[in-house]
Amino acid sequence: MRFQYRPRGVCSQLMDIEVEDGRILDVKITGGCSGNLQGISRLLKGMGVDDAIERMEGIRCGMKRTSCPDQLAQALKLMRDEEKI
């Protein structure tokens, strides 16, 4: 399943996520800190959705209430809840 998410309150502009059988196959993030987000994307490949949410949810960026990893966790939660992955 493919899912597209527009994050809020962060520098990144678009998150494209591909999940199959509860595992993350691919993540592409447009905008934001390129090197960091490429690293996060690679680390997530093969990880279970619930594990990824648990590890990233609540991370903050500086004084912001959210971060790109937190927004990615929110996207995965939305995806999981809508599609029951």
ABEGO torsion letter per residue (X at the ends): XBBBBBBBGBABABBBBBBBGGBBABBBBBEEBAAAAAAAAAAABGBBAAAAAAAABGBBBEABABBAAAAAAAAAAAAAAAAGX
